[in-house]
Each structure stands twice: as structure tokens, then as C-alpha cells.
Amino acid sequence: MSDEKKIGMILDLNQWEYDDFVHFRQAFRSGYFTEALRIGSYCIVQWDYTVPPVSEAVDELRTSQIFETVQTFMEQLNLVIEGINTDDVEIDLDGWTGAQYDEFIKLGGQEELTAKDVGQMQTLLRMVAVFDDGFEREVGLTAVEGWKITQAITPHVERLFRRGSRR
């Protein structure tokens, strides 16, 4: 693979569950790029290497290919995430108690999350979010849903602080 040509890659984040995204982020932040790419492979629907599929090819890639592939993956992931619209999710922060809000902040700041932590984070996210489709998310979230909720929470928290500072 030449240094001049970028890897072609198409992602579909609908192939990822929220816990896949969390585990990918943890592996990436820790520098475990092969593991990050293995988790990322769940949502790669097309890439330049034709055979074998990404999930099977990861262990066969050379180190320079791993780094190049992860860099391309991150670029594509950022493009996809930037294009996600949060208009179809309503946030009601009163779905949480103060202690639950603190737990959300604590879990969000942790480098390593256990499966129990990820499950708790999803529960907390579902407590404050309602999607326009009216479908109640009782278990699990997709990566897109989790990202939408976390992004939609930020402006609500900022508004509460601005409103509280005027008193």
C-alpha cells in the first residue's frame, strides 16, 4: 500500500451497538489499535482490501497497515458522526435525580467501563431521552442512538446552568 493513496472505506454505524462504540473508544484511547480495528470492523461495510473481510484480516495486517486503517476509520467515523442529526430526540433531564446525573458524569469520564457500567450508562441515557418514532428503548441502544442522546444532553445542561446563573 503506497503512502500516497488513502484506504477507501465506508462505515454504517447502524451495524454497531452502543457497547461496541464504548469498547472501540476504550481500545483506541488505550492504544490497542488492532483491537479497536477489530471492534470497528463490525460497522465497516466496504473497504479497499477485498479478501478477507475486515474482521478476519485484522490479525494479518502489518503494523503500518493497522495504523493507516485505524486513521482512515477515525476520519470516516468523524465524518459520519458530524452528519448525525439529533433533532429526532427529546431530552428531559428531570428524568434523573441529582445522584443519577452525577453517575452519568462519572461514568462518562471513566477511561475503562465494565459491561455493568456500559449497561448502567445505557439505562441512564434511556431515562432522559424520547425519540420521535415513539419506540420505547427498553434494552440496549445502537451506537447512533447513544451518540445522539449524549450530544443532545449537552445543550440542555448548558441552558440549565445559564438559567440558574441569572438568579
DRENVO-735737 format. One record per residue (C-alpha): residue number from 0; x, y, z; chain; residue in three letters. Coordinates in steps of 0.25 Angstrom, whole numbers, always signed. Last residue first. Layout:
<pts>
+--------+-------+-------+-------+------+-------+
: drenke :     x :     y :     z : miza : marlo :
+--------+-------+-------+-------+------+-------+
:    NUM :     X :     Y :     Z :    A :   ala :
...
+--------+-------+-------+-------+------+-------+
</pts>
This chain:
<pts>
+--------+-------+-------+-------+------+-------+
: drenke :     x :     y :     z : miza : marlo :
+--------+-------+-------+-------+------+-------+
:    166 :  -124 :  +137 :  +159 :    A :   arg :
:    165 :  -118 :  +138 :  +146 :    A :   arg :
:    164 :  -107 :  +127 :  +148 :    A :   ser :
:    163 :  -118 :  +117 :  +148 :    A :   gly :
:    162 :  -123 :  +120 :  +134 :    A :   arg :
:    161 :  -109 :  +119 :  +129 :    A :   arg :
:    160 :  -107 :  +106 :  +136 :    A :   phe :
:    159 :  -120 :  +100 :  +132 :    A :   leu :
:    158 :  -117 :  +104 :  +117 :    A :   arg :
:    157 :  -103 :   +98 :  +117 :    A :   glu :
:    156 :  -109 :   +85 :  +123 :    A :   val :
:    155 :  -119 :   +84 :  +112 :    A :   his :
:    154 :  -109 :   +88 :  +101 :    A :   pro :
:    153 :  -100 :   +76 :  +105 :    A :   thr :
:    152 :  -111 :   +65 :  +106 :    A :   ile :
:    151 :  -114 :   +65 :   +91 :    A :   ala :
:    150 :  -100 :   +60 :   +89 :    A :   gln :
:    149 :  -101 :   +49 :   +99 :    A :   thr :
:    148 :  -114 :   +45 :   +93 :    A :   ile :
:    147 :  -110 :   +45 :   +79 :    A :   lys :
:    146 :   -97 :   +37 :   +82 :    A :   trp :
:    145 :  -105 :   +26 :   +89 :    A :   gly :
:    144 :  -115 :   +26 :   +78 :    A :   glu :
:    143 :  -105 :   +25 :   +67 :    A :   val :
:    142 :   -97 :   +14 :   +75 :    A :   ala :
:    141 :  -110 :    +6 :   +76 :    A :   thr :
:    140 :  -116 :    +5 :   +89 :    A :   leu :
:    139 :  -119 :    -6 :   +99 :    A :   gly :
:    138 :  -132 :   -10 :  +106 :    A :   val :
:    137 :  -145 :    -3 :  +108 :    A :   glu :
:    136 :  -144 :    +7 :   +96 :    A :   arg :
:    135 :  -158 :   +11 :   +95 :    A :   glu :
:    134 :  -162 :   +14 :   +80 :    A :   phe :
:    133 :  -169 :   +27 :   +79 :    A :   gly :
:    132 :  -162 :   +30 :   +66 :    A :   asp :
:    131 :  -159 :   +44 :   +71 :    A :   asp :
:    130 :  -149 :   +38 :   +81 :    A :   phe :
:    129 :  -150 :   +41 :   +96 :    A :   val :
:    128 :  -138 :   +42 :  +104 :    A :   ala :
:    127 :  -136 :   +45 :  +119 :    A :   val :
:    126 :  -137 :   +31 :  +125 :    A :   met :
:    125 :  -131 :   +24 :  +113 :    A :   arg :
:    124 :  -118 :   +31 :  +115 :    A :   leu :
:    123 :  -117 :   +26 :  +129 :    A :   leu :
:    122 :  -120 :   +11 :  +125 :    A :   thr :
:    121 :  -110 :   +12 :  +115 :    A :   gln :
:    120 :  -100 :   +17 :  +124 :    A :   met :
:    119 :  -103 :    +6 :  +134 :    A :   gln :
:    118 :  -101 :    -5 :  +123 :    A :   gly :
:    117 :   -88 :    +1 :  +120 :    A :   val :
:    116 :   -84 :    +1 :  +135 :    A :   asp :
:    115 :   -88 :   -13 :  +136 :    A :   lys :
:    114 :   -80 :   -17 :  +124 :    A :   ala :
:    113 :   -68 :   -10 :  +130 :    A :   thr :
:    112 :   -64 :    +3 :  +126 :    A :   leu :
:    111 :   -50 :    +8 :  +125 :    A :   glu :
:    110 :   -45 :   +22 :  +123 :    A :   glu :
:    109 :   -56 :   +28 :  +132 :    A :   gln :
:    108 :   -62 :   +42 :  +130 :    A :   gly :
:    107 :   -75 :   +38 :  +124 :    A :   gly :
:    106 :   -77 :   +28 :  +136 :    A :   leu :
:    105 :   -75 :   +40 :  +146 :    A :   lys :
:    104 :   -84 :   +50 :  +138 :    A :   ile :
:    103 :   -95 :   +39 :  +137 :    A :   phe :
:    102 :   -94 :   +36 :  +152 :    A :   glu :
:    101 :   -94 :   +51 :  +156 :    A :   asp :
:    100 :  -107 :   +52 :  +147 :    A :   tyr :
:     99 :  -113 :   +40 :  +155 :    A :   gln :
:     98 :  -110 :   +46 :  +168 :    A :   ala :
:     97 :  -117 :   +59 :  +164 :    A :   gly :
:     96 :  -129 :   +51 :  +161 :    A :   thr :
:     95 :  -131 :   +48 :  +146 :    A :   trp :
:     94 :  -143 :   +48 :  +137 :    A :   gly :
:     93 :  -143 :   +63 :  +140 :    A :   asp :
:     92 :  -133 :   +64 :  +129 :    A :   leu :
:     91 :  -143 :   +63 :  +119 :    A :   asp :
:     90 :  -137 :   +61 :  +105 :    A :   ile :
:     89 :  -144 :   +60 :   +92 :    A :   glu :
:     88 :  -138 :   +52 :   +81 :    A :   val :
:     87 :  -141 :   +54 :   +66 :    A :   asp :
:     86 :  -134 :   +67 :   +64 :    A :   asp :
:     85 :  -120 :   +60 :   +68 :    A :   thr :
:     84 :  -115 :   +59 :   +53 :    A :   asn :
:     83 :  -103 :   +51 :   +50 :    A :   ile :
:     82 :   -94 :   +57 :   +39 :    A :   gly :
:     81 :   -83 :   +60 :   +49 :    A :   glu :
:     80 :   -83 :   +46 :   +54 :    A :   ile :
:     79 :   -81 :   +40 :   +39 :    A :   val :
:     78 :   -70 :   +50 :   +36 :    A :   leu :
:     77 :   -63 :   +46 :   +50 :    A :   asn :
:     76 :   -65 :   +32 :   +47 :    A :   leu :
:     75 :   -59 :   +33 :   +33 :    A :   gln :
:     74 :   -46 :   +40 :   +39 :    A :   glu :
:     73 :   -45 :   +30 :   +50 :    A :   met :
:     72 :   -46 :   +18 :   +41 :    A :   phe :
:     71 :   -35 :   +25 :   +32 :    A :   thr :
:     70 :   -26 :   +26 :   +44 :    A :   gln :
:     69 :   -29 :   +12 :   +48 :    A :   val :
:     68 :   -26 :    +7 :   +34 :    A :   thr :
:     67 :   -13 :   +14 :   +33 :    A :   glu :
:     66 :    -9 :   +10 :   +47 :    A :   phe :
:     65 :   -13 :    -5 :   +44 :    A :   ile :
:     64 :    -6 :    -4 :   +31 :    A :   gln :
:     63 :    +7 :    +1 :   +37 :    A :   ser :
:     62 :    +6 :   -10 :   +47 :    A :   thr :
:     61 :    +5 :   -21 :   +36 :    A :   arg :
:     60 :    -9 :   -26 :   +34 :    A :   leu :
:     59 :   -12 :   -41 :   +37 :    A :   glu :
:     58 :   -19 :   -40 :   +50 :    A :   asp :
:     57 :   -29 :   -30 :   +44 :    A :   val :
:     56 :   -32 :   -38 :   +32 :    A :   ala :
:     55 :   -43 :   -47 :   +38 :    A :   glu :
:     54 :   -52 :   -35 :   +43 :    A :   ser :
:     53 :   -48 :   -27 :   +31 :    A :   val :
:     52 :   -53 :   -37 :   +21 :    A :   pro :
:     51 :   -43 :   -46 :   +14 :    A :   pro :
:     50 :   -42 :   -42 :    +3 :    A :   val :
:     49 :   -45 :   -29 :    -3 :    A :   thr :
:     48 :   -36 :   -19 :    +4 :    A :   tyr :
:     47 :   -41 :    -6 :    -1 :    A :   asp :
:     46 :   -52 :    -5 :    +9 :    A :   trp :
:     45 :   -67 :    -7 :   +10 :    A :   gln :
:     44 :   -77 :    -9 :   +20 :    A :   val :
:     43 :   -69 :    -5 :   +32 :    A :   ile :
:     42 :   -78 :    -5 :   +44 :    A :   cys :
:     41 :   -74 :   -18 :   +51 :    A :   tyr :
:     40 :   -59 :   -16 :   +47 :    A :   ser :
:     39 :   -58 :    -5 :   +57 :    A :   gly :
:     38 :   -57 :   -15 :   +68 :    A :   ile :
:     37 :   -46 :   -22 :   +61 :    A :   arg :
:     36 :   -40 :    -8 :   +58 :    A :   leu :
:     35 :   -40 :    -4 :   +72 :    A :   ala :
:     34 :   -34 :   -18 :   +76 :    A :   glu :
:     33 :   -23 :   -15 :   +66 :    A :   thr :
:     32 :   -21 :    -1 :   +71 :    A :   phe :
:     31 :   -19 :    -4 :   +85 :    A :   tyr :
:     30 :   -14 :   +10 :   +88 :    A :   gly :
:     29 :   -22 :   +11 :  +101 :    A :   ser :
:     28 :   -31 :   +22 :   +95 :    A :   arg :
:     27 :   -34 :   +13 :   +83 :    A :   phe :
:     26 :   -37 :    +1 :   +92 :    A :   ala :
:     25 :   -46 :   +10 :  +101 :    A :   gln :
:     24 :   -53 :   +16 :   +89 :    A :   arg :
:     23 :   -56 :    +3 :   +82 :    A :   phe :
:     22 :   -61 :    -3 :   +95 :    A :   his :
:     21 :   -71 :    +9 :   +96 :    A :   val :
:     20 :   -75 :    +8 :   +81 :    A :   phe :
:     19 :   -78 :    -7 :   +82 :    A :   asp :
:     18 :   -86 :    -4 :   +95 :    A :   asp :
:     17 :   -95 :    +5 :   +88 :    A :   tyr :
:     16 :   -98 :    -5 :   +77 :    A :   glu :
:     15 :   -91 :    -4 :   +63 :    A :   trp :
:     14 :   -97 :    -8 :   +50 :    A :   gln :
:     13 :  -105 :    +5 :   +50 :    A :   asn :
:     12 :   -91 :   +12 :   +49 :    A :   leu :
:     11 :   -90 :    +8 :   +35 :    A :   asp :
:     10 :   -76 :   +11 :   +30 :    A :   leu :
:      9 :   -70 :   +12 :   +16 :    A :   ile :
:      8 :   -55 :   +11 :   +14 :    A :   met :
:      7 :   -45 :   +14 :    +3 :    A :   gly :
:      6 :   -31 :   +14 :    +8 :    A :   ile :
:      5 :   -23 :   +26 :    +5 :    A :   lys :
:      4 :   -13 :   +26 :    -6 :    A :   lys :
:      3 :    +0 :   +34 :    -5 :    A :   glu :
:      2 :    +7 :   +25 :    +5 :    A :   asp :
:      1 :    +6 :   +13 :    -4 :    A :   ser :
:      0 :    +0 :    +0 :    +0 :    A :   met :
+--------+-------+-------+-------+------+-------+
</pts>
